[in-house]
Amino acid sequence: MPSAGSSQPDIGFVTEPARQTPVREDVDVLVVGGGAAGLAAAVSAVRNGARVLLVERYGFLGGTLTNVTLGSICGMYTIDGDEIMQVAGGFVAELVERLKKAGGANGPLRWLETASMPYDAPTLRLVADEIIDECGIRVSFHAAAVGVMKDGSRVSGVIFEDRAGRWAARARTVIDCTGNGDIAAHAGAAFEYDPALLQAPTTMFRFAGVDTERASGITRAELHDRLERAVEAGLQLPRTAGGMFSPRPGVMHLNITRVSRDGAPPDLLDSDDLAWAEMEGRRQLALYEQAFRRFVPGFEDCYIADIGAEIGIRESRRVRGDYWLELNDVLNEARFDDAIACSAWPVEEHSAGRATRWVFLKPGTYYQLPFRIMLPRGIEGLLVAGRCASASHDAHASMRVAATCMAMGEAAGVAAAFASRERLALRDIDVAAVQARLLEQGAFLGNHISERTL
């Protein structure tokens, strides 16, 4: 039988000797993954009195925002006429304010029927370090999660490997912020993953040598028209519309490649497919460099200045939780008694073709996300925050964005700290108390939550 996540057949087995793994850490809250959700979860948990360890596989924090260099923080806003209204506060608002003070964010920027916050990825790395240092959070970098410890159905810790070897961290609550649901999968949680249904990934990059004054005046429709001309001229661009932001004068960030194989997205849990996707994404950059130089004003002298450290993955495992967020919830302004976050981001689905499917929410509206989407069904001691939380393919196409992931992470951090302090199972904590604390921290949970007595 092939190994899970590999298209290659097994060619034998190795019997490993029994071994003892040292427990290096024993904490209240273990956060695995230092991306948007993980950074928010760790900060929120420690600010609520928990002893926290944050483990990250790279040597810096920010996840997709910094190692993919996403370009803009999406999901913070809804639009009603000329008014841009914020639907994600708390930690993400603090992070944006810090980025602005450091010269690393400028916005919000309105486009299509929504708005987002462009940011500078290197600045975000520095700001994340500052926040972690101020909070006194212990961080372990360059560590990969390779297994979990369980007591029955309860996750009691995670096993890691780093350059020093194999070690374990024990925790009262583990928060899976890996994006791919790695810890939940190790724990045996149910998840949905269909390679034929996945959104196509994107390799992000930055052009330098850009006349940003001219380039910034190009509308999305005009850019699409220019790149369609490039296709007509023989350049086989997989996508002709995308995001374009200028974090610095002379620099333009692009979210515009699309990686598919024979008309289908690559299997991102398959090591061979993932290796091919990484190289294919970089191959596409040469095509876009030609296209922009020849057809897009302001890019005549552009060159590739930076490429994301890894391909941008929009969708992989979606862990089955106590509640499964559906498309109807997104489009019909769903409300929940256990709401811990809100989002107004449209359904943004990247299929294998050149077009992107957008389904926008009604102006000025938002939907809520319930606490239950972070509770993996049948598993105790584990929260799942971020894009691997419990949602259908269509609903996930809206809730997967950075600001929403930070809001989920912030809520997970509060809940984990409360569970540790009160010695309660996650399903037994007072969600109203979590909501009240989130409101104190500046989170937006929706008007009907904010106005009631908690």
Phi, psi and omega in degrees: 000140176294151175290151179299132178081017179218138177271354182275140178288151174293139179243029180135179182227152174245128176270116181269138178291151175299143182214159175255131180256124181292138174273107184276330186225145174223106190230170174287313186229125175250119178254122181253113183107119184256034177278205183304309181291317184293319177299313179296320182295314182296314180296315182295319181294315182290327178290345177253023168093004183273150168276121192236140167239130177248123182244130185226139184282340174263184180261017180205167182257168178119338177057229181303327181295333184241324181273338172263339186057069187299321175105324178210146177271114184258154174100001182278341195227153164237155184240135175225102185066237179270356185267131173258119184245139183273132179239010174219120181236217178062233186297318182296324177294320177297316180298316179297319179298318178295320178297318179297317179297329180272003181076020185250014176205146180210108182174195011285154177255124180271135176204152188047233181250028181212194179207154178215176184245101176296146182213166177257120187297315178300323178296322179296322177302315182293318180295320178299318177300318180299315181296315180298318180295317179299322182279346181071033181277131174285133182234138172242115180264165175055040180237130181253132176284128183238357179179174179232160169256139182224144169246096187066236180270000184264128173282123183248358179171180183226143177259134183235162168229133175223194185293340178273350180125207186259136180207167182231154173234126178263143182207150174290321177227135175250136177245116179276105177241032183283348183082323181257005179067033185298316183291318178300319179295316177301327182279354180087016179290149176286142177211161176253129178207110181234104182306329181288341185257349187299150169287146181291139177279168183222135170272120181269151180202169178234135170268139166247176183072024183262138169280089190292336177295315178289316185295325182291344178276357181278125178283164178300320180294319179294319178298316178302315180298317181296318182285332173295326175296322178297321177296316178298332180277359174109358177276118187276072179282131180284344184209138184238015173215142181184183181275141181217117183226147178250104179282337181214153174303133179086355183238138177228126177270137182237131171241087192212348177284164175212121186255116175219160184231115182055040176081007180228153177293151176292154175280107190279358171259003178258121186298324179292314179297320181294319177298316178299317182297318179300315182287324178296320178299318178291326177299323181295335183298325178297323177296315181291326177299315176299313184298314182292319179298321186273330193236349187244119181302138179094349183250014185302327182246021185288158174210158182284117182260336185200143177232140179306147181293338175211161180294147180279111182264120180274328188208133169218244178290140170238110190285134178285117181253186178296337172228141181248107182292131183245165179303321179300324177297318182293312188278341185249025173055052184302143177235141183224142177295332181256033181299135178232001179193164175228156176212147175233010182292139180292166168290117184237100187247121180259101177273185185285338181283186184282342184270158173241134180274122177244129171233108186271145173288161178297146183307135175076009183251170178203165173239161179258155174247128182275153177306326186297339180288349179262001181256103180299131184301126176079004181241136178253159175073010184225132170246146177240115182237140180112201188288351177267007179291176193282105181201150175290167180305313182290317179294322178301327180296346175256316190278354188281357189279166195298312184296321178294320178297320177296320179296319177296317179299318179300316179294320179298320179297316178297312182298318180295319178295318179296317181298321179292313183296320185265000179055046182243154169291152183302324181284353181255357182286160180278102183296328177299323177293322176298315179299316180299318180293321178298319177296321176299328180277001176095008180291155174252120181248001184110149187298320185288334174286315184297327187274341182276164179276123181254000000 
